[in-house]
């Protein structure tokens, strides 16, 4: 159902208000306030859901279920908290529930030794570092990136997606996943190492002169 001209103008004004204010109004019974939150976060939730499920319909289902759960639990939300973190936490849980239900992408990763130094360096890199799907021009490489992500554990994949696709800070990712900062950094490090290991042969083959995959590298952190 589309918005009337008056509703559209009102929504545009409301989009400038804080999340906390919108939540407070929604809890007071103003349905338009919750619509503001949906407009503000639905695209971000969809991107996260799509990269976790690798299926458009599944991602749409995740978005719908995420906001349905959020609406039902809205009065449980603490206004001093971040609504963005809260809605992402719900979305990740919904996506994980769906992948388990459908039996998809539940491959278990082989144990891998942690490198706290490397994890720290990678975590400190700017979140705007070019992500694999923004720099790979080859369709084969893009497909390989998706395949490698699918082979990661749900937690590692979610951490990587939130950091390098959504640009979320380590602390927020940890809050979404219920992890300490060190565990969050290590999850991201594991994902980067796995991508580099799997994609390096393809990038070298496509560009034999100095061709390397532009994923964050150890020892290049700023600050």
PASEBA-1860 file (N, C-alpha, C; in nm, 3 decimals):
! residues 223
1> XXXXXXXX> 0.085/-0.120/0.000/0.000/0.000/0.000/0.088/0.123/0.000 ~ 0.066/0.213/-0.097/0.151/0.330/-0.110/0.117/0.441/-0.013 ~ 0.208/0.534/0.003/0.186/0.648/0.091/0.114/0.760/0.018 ~ 0.029/0.832/0.091/-0.033/0.952/0.034/0.071/1.062/0.036 ~ 0.043/1.173/-0.034/0.138/1.284/-0.037/0.165/1.335/0.103 ~ 0.059/1.342/0.184/0.075/1.392/0.321/0.158/1.296/0.404 ~ 0.130/1.165/0.389/0.205/1.066/0.464/0.351/1.066/0.424 ~ 0.376/1.082/0.293/0.513/1.084/0.244/0.592/1.201/0.301
9> XXXXXXXX> 0.529/1.319/0.303/0.595/1.438/0.357/0.623/1.422/0.506 ~ 0.526/1.363/0.576/0.542/1.342/0.719/0.653/1.243/0.747 ~ 0.659/1.138/0.666/0.763/1.036/0.684/0.900/1.095/0.661 ~ 0.914/1.182/0.561/1.043/1.243/0.530/1.092/1.325/0.648 ~ 1.000/1.397/0.713/1.038/1.477/0.829/1.081/1.386/0.943 ~ 1.004/1.279/0.964/1.033/1.188/1.074/1.165/1.114/1.056 ~ 1.210/1.097/0.932/1.334/1.024/0.908/1.454/1.092/0.972 ~ 1.439/1.220/1.004/1.549/1.294/1.064/1.556/1.275/1.215
17> XXXXXXXX> 1.453/1.216/1.274/1.453/1.199/1.419/1.542/1.082/1.458 ~ 1.576/1.074/1.584/1.663/0.968/1.632/1.588/0.835/1.637 ~ 1.666/0.728/1.636/1.604/0.596/1.648/1.526/0.585/1.779 ~ 1.586/0.635/1.887/1.523/0.625/2.018/1.387/0.695/2.019 ~ 1.382/0.813/1.955/1.256/0.887/1.950/1.151/0.810/1.870 ~ 1.195/0.750/1.760/1.103/0.673/1.676/1.052/0.550/1.752 ~ 1.140/0.484/1.826/1.100/0.368/1.904/1.001/0.408/2.012 ~ 1.027/0.519/2.077/0.937/0.567/2.182/0.798/0.594/2.126
25> XXXXXXXX> 0.792/0.656/2.008/0.662/0.684/1.947/0.593/0.556/1.903 ~ 0.672/0.461/1.852/0.614/0.334/1.810/0.556/0.258/1.930 ~ 0.627/0.262/2.041/0.579/0.196/2.162/0.451/0.262/2.214 ~ 0.435/0.389/2.181/0.315/0.462/2.223/0.198/0.437/2.128 ~ 0.221/0.357/2.026/0.111/0.320/1.937/0.110/0.388/1.802 ~ 0.214/0.466/1.769/0.219/0.535/1.640/0.283/0.441/1.537 ~ 0.199/0.384/1.451/0.250/0.288/1.352/0.345/0.354/1.252 ~ 0.325/0.482/1.226/0.412/0.553/1.132/0.556/0.557/1.183
33> XXXXXXXX> 0.573/0.562/1.314/0.707/0.567/1.373/0.784/0.439/1.343 ~ 0.717/0.326/1.353/0.787/0.201/1.322/0.819/0.194/1.173 ~ 0.733/0.250/1.091/0.759/0.254/0.947/0.887/0.331/0.918 ~ 0.913/0.434/0.996/1.037/0.511/0.981/1.158/0.420/1.003 ~ 1.152/0.339/1.107/1.262/0.248/1.139/1.280/0.143/1.030 ~ 1.170/0.095/0.974/1.178/-0.002/0.865/1.245/0.062/0.745 ~ 1.204/0.184/0.711/1.264/0.254/0.598/1.413/0.277/0.620 ~ 1.449/0.302/0.742/1.587/0.336/0.775/1.681/0.215/0.771
41> XXXXXXXX> 1.630/0.099/0.806/1.717/-0.017/0.821/1.688/-0.134/0.728 ~ 1.580/-0.132/0.654/1.543/-0.249/0.574/1.648/-0.285/0.469 ~ 1.707/-0.186/0.403/1.807/-0.216/0.301/1.932/-0.278/0.361 ~ 1.974/-0.225/0.475/2.093/-0.279/0.541/2.068/-0.423/0.587 ~ 1.949/-0.446/0.641/1.915/-0.581/0.686/1.909/-0.676/0.567 ~ 1.856/-0.628/0.455/1.848/-0.713/0.335/1.987/-0.750/0.286 ~ 2.078/-0.651/0.280/2.214/-0.680/0.233/2.281/-0.785/0.321 ~ 2.267/-0.770/0.452/2.325/-0.867/0.545/2.262/-1.004/0.524
49> XXXXXXXX> 2.130/-1.007/0.514/2.058/-1.133/0.498/2.095/-1.202/0.368 ~ 2.110/-1.124/0.262/2.143/-1.184/0.132/2.282/-1.247/0.135 ~ 2.376/-1.178/0.196/2.513/-1.231/0.200/2.524/-1.351/0.294 ~ 2.431/-1.363/0.385/2.433/-1.479/0.474/2.358/-1.598/0.415 ~ 2.253/-1.571/0.337/2.172/-1.680/0.282/2.202/-1.709/0.136 ~ 2.258/-1.609/0.063/2.289/-1.621/-0.080/2.165/-1.652/-0.163 ~ 2.051/-1.605/-0.118/1.926/-1.631/-0.189/1.833/-1.511/-0.170 ~ 1.785/-1.452/-0.280/1.703/-1.332/-0.272/1.574/-1.353/-0.194
57> XXXXXXXX> 1.504/-1.463/-0.223/1.378/-1.489/-0.153/1.401/-1.512/-0.005 ~ 1.507/-1.588/0.026/1.539/-1.611/0.167/1.572/-1.480/0.238 ~ 1.646/-1.393/0.168/1.682/-1.264/0.227/1.558/-1.180/0.254 ~ 1.463/-1.181/0.160/1.338/-1.108/0.180/1.260/-1.164/0.298 ~ 1.261/-1.297/0.311/1.193/-1.361/0.424/1.259/-1.320/0.555 ~ 1.392/-1.312/0.554/1.465/-1.272/0.675/1.428/-1.129/0.714 ~ 1.421/-1.041/0.615/1.385/-0.901/0.643/1.246/-0.894/0.705 ~ 1.151/-0.964/0.646/1.013/-0.961/0.695/1.004/-1.015/0.837
65> XXXXXXXX> 1.069/-1.129/0.862/1.064/-1.189/0.994/1.139/-1.104/1.097 ~ 1.248/-1.042/1.054/1.326/-0.957/1.144/1.242/-0.842/1.198 ~ 1.176/-0.771/1.109/1.097/-0.656/1.155/0.970/-0.698/1.226 ~ 0.919/-0.816/1.193/0.803/-0.868/1.266/0.841/-0.898/1.411 ~ 0.957/-0.963/1.427/1.004/-0.992/1.563/1.035/-0.863/1.637 ~ 1.098/-0.769/1.567/1.133/-0.642/1.630/1.008/-0.569/1.678 ~ 0.905/-0.569/1.597/0.780/-0.500/1.634/0.717/-0.564/1.757 ~ 0.719/-0.697/1.760/0.659/-0.768/1.873/0.737/-0.746/2.002
73> XXXXXXXX> 0.869/-0.724/1.988/0.954/-0.711/2.106/0.995/-0.566/2.133 ~ 0.933/-0.474/2.066/0.977/-0.335/2.071/0.981/-0.279/2.213 ~ 0.887/-0.317/2.295/0.884/-0.264/2.431/0.996/-0.321/2.518 ~ 1.063/-0.426/2.467/1.176/-0.482/2.540/1.306/-0.407/2.507 ~ 1.302/-0.324/2.402/1.422/-0.251/2.360/1.453/-0.140/2.459 ~ 1.579/-0.132/2.500/1.622/-0.026/2.591/1.662/0.096/2.510 ~ 1.597/0.207/2.536/1.617/0.327/2.454/1.761/0.379/2.458 ~ 1.835/0.344/2.561/1.975/0.389/2.569/2.066/0.305/2.481
81> XXXXXXXX> 2.013/0.193/2.430/2.092/0.105/2.344/2.084/0.151/2.199 ~ 2.163/0.085/2.114/2.162/0.116/1.970/2.056/0.031/1.900 ~ 1.962/0.097/1.834/1.859/0.022/1.762/1.921/-0.054/1.646 ~ 2.023/0.005/1.583/2.091/-0.062/1.472/2.152/-0.194/1.515 ~ 2.221/-0.193/1.629/2.280/-0.316/1.680/2.172/-0.418/1.713 ~ 2.065/-0.371/1.772/1.955/-0.459/1.813/1.889/-0.525/1.692 ~ 1.861/-0.447/1.588/1.794/-0.502/1.470/1.887/-0.595/1.394 ~ 2.017/-0.566/1.391/2.112/-0.656/1.326/2.122/-0.787/1.403
89> XXXXXXXX> 2.117/-0.780/1.536/2.124/-0.903/1.615/2.004/-0.993/1.583 ~ 1.887/-0.933/1.573/1.767/-1.010/1.538/1.783/-1.068/1.398 ~ 1.832/-0.988/1.304/1.847/-1.032/1.165/1.944/-1.150/1.154 ~ 2.056/-1.142/1.225/2.154/-1.251/1.222/2.092/-1.378/1.277 ~ 2.019/-1.367/1.386/1.956/-1.484/1.445/1.851/-1.544/1.352 ~ 1.773/-1.458/1.287/1.671/-1.506/1.193/1.739/-1.578/1.075 ~ 1.846/-1.518/1.024/1.918/-1.577/0.911/1.979/-1.712/0.950 ~ 2.035/-1.720/1.069/2.093/-1.846/1.115/1.984/-1.951/1.135
97> XXXXXXXX> 1.870/-1.910/1.190/1.758/-2.003/1.208/1.714/-2.058/1.073 ~ 1.707/-1.970/0.973/1.662/-2.012/0.841/1.760/-2.108/0.774 ~ 1.889/-2.076/0.781/1.988/-2.163/0.717/1.991/-2.301/0.784 ~ 1.971/-2.303/0.916/1.965/-2.432/0.985/1.841/-2.510/0.944 ~ 1.729/-2.440/0.935/1.604/-2.503/0.896/1.612/-2.564/0.757 ~ 1.676/-2.491/0.665/1.686/-2.537/0.528/1.805/-2.630/0.506 ~ 1.889/-2.639/0.609/2.005/-2.727/0.597/2.109/-2.676/0.502 ~ 2.120/-2.542/0.488/2.215/-2.483/0.394/2.336/-2.426/0.465
105> XXXXXXXX> 2.451/-2.441/0.396/2.573/-2.372/0.435/2.613/-2.399/0.580 ~ 2.594/-2.522/0.624/2.629/-2.554/0.761/2.759/-2.633/0.768 ~ 2.846/-2.612/0.671/2.973/-2.682/0.672/3.058/-2.636/0.790 ~ 3.125/-2.731/0.852/3.207/-2.700/0.969/3.349/-2.673/0.923 ~ 3.405/-2.563/0.967/3.541/-2.529/0.928/3.641/-2.616/1.002 ~ 3.751/-2.642/0.935/3.859/-2.716/0.999/3.924/-2.625/1.104 ~ 3.968/-2.684/1.215/4.035/-2.603/1.317/4.151/-2.525/1.258 ~ 4.165/-2.404/1.303/4.272/-2.319/1.248/4.333/-2.240/1.361
113> XXXXXXXX> 4.460/-2.244/1.373/4.527/-2.172/1.480/4.501/-2.023/1.470 ~ 4.480/-1.960/1.583/4.455/-1.816/1.582/4.586/-1.740/1.582 ~ 4.582/-1.623/1.524/4.698/-1.536/1.520/4.651/-1.402/1.574 ~ 4.668/-1.383/1.705/4.614/-1.263/1.768/4.672/-1.137/1.708 ~ 4.802/-1.143/1.673/4.867/-1.027/1.612/4.803/-0.994/1.479 ~ 4.786/-1.097/1.396/4.726/-1.076/1.265/4.582/-1.031/1.275 ~ 4.508/-1.090/1.367/4.368/-1.053/1.385/4.357/-0.907/1.427 ~ 4.448/-0.864/1.514/4.445/-0.726/1.561/4.473/-0.630/1.447
121> XXXXXXXX> 4.572/-0.662/1.364/4.606/-0.574/1.252/4.491/-0.563/1.153 ~ 4.431/-0.676/1.120/4.321/-0.675/1.024/4.202/-0.600/1.081 ~ 4.174/-0.619/1.209/4.060/-0.551/1.271/4.079/-0.400/1.273 ~ 4.205/-0.354/1.276/4.231/-0.211/1.281/4.224/-0.144/1.145 ~ 4.222/-0.222/1.040/4.212/-0.164/0.907/4.079/-0.093/0.891 ~ 4.074/0.015/0.813/3.947/0.084/0.791/3.844/-0.011/0.733 ~ 3.720/-0.002/0.781/3.615/-0.091/0.732/3.580/-0.062/0.588 ~ 3.629/0.050/0.535/3.601/0.086/0.396/3.701/0.023/0.301
129> XXXXXXXX> 3.792/-0.059/0.353/3.886/-0.130/0.267/3.806/-0.203/0.159 ~ 3.845/-0.195/0.033/3.766/-0.257/-0.073/3.733/-0.403/-0.044 ~ 3.605/-0.436/-0.046/3.562/-0.573/-0.022/3.575/-0.653/-0.151 ~ 3.589/-0.784/-0.141/3.614/-0.866/-0.260/3.517/-0.842/-0.374 ~ 3.385/-0.832/-0.346/3.293/-0.821/-0.458/3.294/-0.684/-0.523 ~ 3.365/-0.587/-0.464/3.375/-0.454/-0.524/3.496/-0.443/-0.616 ~ 3.589/-0.535/-0.603/3.713/-0.521/-0.679/3.734/-0.632/-0.780 ~ 3.661/-0.743/-0.766/3.681/-0.853/-0.857/3.594/-0.836/-0.981
137> XXXXXXXX> 3.658/-0.827/-1.095/3.586/-0.804/-1.219/3.543/-0.935/-1.284 ~ 3.613/-1.041/-1.257/3.584/-1.169/-1.318/3.463/-1.236/-1.254 ~ 3.371/-1.285/-1.339/3.255/-1.355/-1.288/3.295/-1.479/-1.211 ~ 3.402/-1.544/-1.256/3.450/-1.665/-1.188/3.496/-1.633/-1.047 ~ 3.565/-1.521/-1.033/3.614/-1.483/-0.901/3.499/-1.445/-0.808 ~ 3.400/-1.373/-0.863/3.284/-1.336/-0.782/3.212/-1.459/-0.731 ~ 3.198/-1.557/-0.820/3.133/-1.681/-0.781/3.214/-1.752/-0.674 ~ 3.346/-1.748/-0.688/3.434/-1.814/-0.591/3.424/-1.746/-0.455
145> XXXXXXXX> 3.416/-1.614/-0.453/3.401/-1.541/-0.327/3.275/-1.589/-0.254 ~ 3.165/-1.597/-0.329/3.038/-1.641/-0.270/3.050/-1.783/-0.216 ~ 3.119/-1.868/-0.291/3.137/-2.008/-0.250/3.220/-2.018/-0.123 ~ 3.327/-1.939/-0.117/3.414/-1.942/0.002/3.339/-1.892/0.124 ~ 3.261/-1.785/0.108/3.182/-1.732/0.219/3.084/-1.838/0.269 ~ 3.026/-1.912/0.175/2.928/-2.014/0.212/2.991/-2.127/0.292 ~ 3.120/-2.149/0.272/3.191/-2.258/0.341/3.231/-2.220/0.483 ~ 3.222/-2.092/0.515/3.258/-2.047/0.649/3.146/-2.081/0.747
153> XXXXXXXX> 3.181/-2.090/0.873/3.078/-2.110/0.974/2.989/-1.985/0.974 ~ 2.862/-1.998/1.013/2.771/-1.883/1.013/2.826/-1.764/1.091 ~ 2.891/-1.792/1.205/2.945/-1.684/1.288/3.057/-1.608/1.219 ~ 3.150/-1.683/1.160/3.262/-1.621/1.091/3.213/-1.543/0.970 ~ 3.121/-1.601/0.895/3.068/-1.533/0.778/2.996/-1.404/0.817 ~ 2.916/-1.410/0.923/2.842/-1.292/0.967/2.938/-1.182/1.011 ~ 3.042/-1.220/1.085/3.139/-1.120/1.132/3.207/-1.052/1.014 ~ 3.249/-1.130/0.915/3.317/-1.075/0.798/3.224/-0.983/0.719
161> XXXXXXXX> 3.102/-1.027/0.697/3.005/-0.947/0.620/2.979/-0.814/0.689 ~ 2.958/-0.817/0.819/2.928/-0.692/0.890/3.047/-0.597/0.889 ~ 3.168/-0.652/0.895/3.287/-0.566/0.898/3.322/-0.510/0.762 ~ 3.334/-0.598/0.663/3.389/-0.557/0.534/3.286/-0.521/0.428 ~ 3.159/-0.552/0.454/3.056/-0.511/0.360/2.971/-0.398/0.418 ~ 2.944/-0.406/0.547/2.860/-0.305/0.611/2.940/-0.199/0.685 ~ 3.070/-0.221/0.703/3.154/-0.120/0.766/3.128/-0.100/0.914 ~ 3.078/-0.203/0.981/3.046/-0.190/1.122/3.172/-0.201/1.209
169> XXXXXXXX> 3.178/-0.127/1.319/3.295/-0.136/1.409/3.298/-0.268/1.484 ~ 3.417/-0.306/1.529/3.437/-0.433/1.599/3.344/-0.446/1.719 ~ 3.329/-0.339/1.796/3.249/-0.345/1.917/3.102/-0.376/1.885 ~ 3.051/-0.316/1.778/2.912/-0.338/1.741/2.891/-0.481/1.689 ~ 2.987/-0.529/1.610/2.978/-0.667/1.560/2.978/-0.765/1.676 ~ 3.066/-0.741/1.773/3.072/-0.827/1.890/2.941/-0.827/1.966 ~ 2.879/-0.710/1.977/2.751/-0.700/2.045/2.642/-0.777/1.971 ~ 2.644/-0.767/1.839/2.545/-0.839/1.758/2.560/-0.990/1.775
177> XXXXXXXX> 2.684/-1.037/1.773/2.710/-1.181/1.778/2.727/-1.236/1.920 ~ 2.729/-1.145/2.017/2.748/-1.190/2.155/2.889/-1.238/2.182 ~ 2.987/-1.172/2.118/3.127/-1.211/2.132/3.209/-1.099/2.195 ~ 3.319/-1.137/2.259/3.414/-1.038/2.307/3.491/-0.982/2.187 ~ 3.555/-0.869/2.206/3.627/-0.804/2.096/3.733/-0.897/2.037 ~ 3.806/-0.969/2.123/3.912/-1.056/2.074/3.857/-1.168/1.987 ~ 3.743/-1.225/2.027/3.682/-1.332/1.949/3.627/-1.279/1.817 ~ 3.575/-1.156/1.820/3.524/-1.094/1.698/3.636/-1.072/1.599
185> XXXXXXXX> 3.747/-1.018/1.647/3.863/-0.994/1.560/3.914/-1.124/1.500 ~ 3.916/-1.227/1.581/3.966/-1.355/1.533/3.874/-1.415/1.426 ~ 3.743/-1.397/1.442/3.649/-1.446/1.342/3.673/-1.377/1.208 ~ 3.694/-1.245/1.212/3.719/-1.170/1.090/3.852/-1.212/1.028 ~ 3.951/-1.232/1.113/4.082/-1.275/1.066/4.074/-1.411/0.995 ~ 4.001/-1.502/1.054/3.983/-1.635/0.994/3.921/-1.624/0.856 ~ 3.819/-1.536/0.845/3.751/-1.519/0.716/3.846/-1.463/0.611 ~ 3.923/-1.362/0.649/4.017/-1.300/0.555/4.123/-1.400/0.510
193> XXXXXXXX> 4.177/-1.476/0.605/4.278/-1.575/0.571/4.223/-1.682/0.477 ~ 4.102/-1.723/0.502/4.040/-1.826/0.417/4.017/-1.773/0.277 ~ 3.969/-1.649/0.266/3.947/-1.588/0.135/4.079/-1.575/0.059 ~ 4.181/-1.527/0.129/4.310/-1.508/0.062/4.365/-1.642/0.012 ~ 4.355/-1.744/0.095/4.408/-1.876/0.058/4.336/-1.932/-0.064 ~ 4.204/-1.919/-0.068/4.124/-1.978/-0.175/4.128/-1.897/-0.304 ~ 4.141/-1.765/-0.292/4.132/-1.679/-0.411/4.266/-1.639/-0.471 ~ 4.372/-1.652/-0.394/4.503/-1.610/-0.444/4.541/-1.676/-0.577
201> XXXXXXXX> 4.523/-1.808/-0.592/4.559/-1.870/-0.721/4.483/-1.811/-0.839 ~ 4.358/-1.779/-0.820/4.278/-1.724/-0.929/4.321/-1.582/-0.965 ~ 4.351/-1.501/-0.863/4.391/-1.363/-0.891/4.527/-1.359/-0.958 ~ 4.616/-1.447/-0.919/4.749/-1.453/-0.981/4.736/-1.498/-1.126 ~ 4.647/-1.595/-1.150/4.628/-1.646/-1.286/4.569/-1.540/-1.378 ~ 4.480/-1.455/-1.323/4.416/-1.353/-1.405/4.506/-1.233/-1.427 ~ 4.607/-1.216/-1.337/4.699/-1.103/-1.350/4.836/-1.148/-1.301 ~ 4.908/-1.221/-1.382/5.034/-1.282/-1.338/5.140/-1.182/-1.294
209> XXXXXXXX> 5.131/-1.058/-1.337/5.231/-0.958/-1.298/5.179/-0.882/-1.177 ~ 5.222/-0.925/-1.061/5.186/-0.854/-0.937/5.041/-0.869/-0.900 ~ 4.971/-0.969/-0.956/4.830/-0.983/-0.923/4.809/-1.041/-0.785 ~ 4.740/-0.966/-0.700/4.707/-1.015/-0.566/4.567/-0.972/-0.532 ~ 4.503/-1.052/-0.451/4.369/-1.021/-0.407/4.372/-0.905/-0.308 ~ 4.289/-0.808/-0.330/4.287/-0.690/-0.242/4.198/-0.713/-0.123 ~ 4.238/-0.809/-0.040/4.175/-0.825/0.091/4.274/-0.770/0.192 ~ 4.227/-0.725/0.311/4.317/-0.666/0.407/4.437/-0.753/0.434
217> XXXXXXX> 4.554/-0.693/0.440/4.678/-0.768/0.462/4.735/-0.735/0.600 ~ 4.804/-0.832/0.655/4.870/-0.808/0.781/4.982/-0.707/0.763 ~ 5.001/-0.628/0.867/5.115/-0.537/0.867/5.089/-0.408/0.791 ~ 4.963/-0.385/0.745/4.936/-0.261/0.673/4.833/-0.176/0.746 ~ 4.809/-0.209/0.871/4.710/-0.134/0.947/4.757/0.007/0.973 ~ 4.658/0.095/0.979/4.689/0.235/1.009/4.647/0.262/1.152 ~ 4.733/0.327/1.223/4.701/0.361/1.361/4.715/0.242/1.451
END
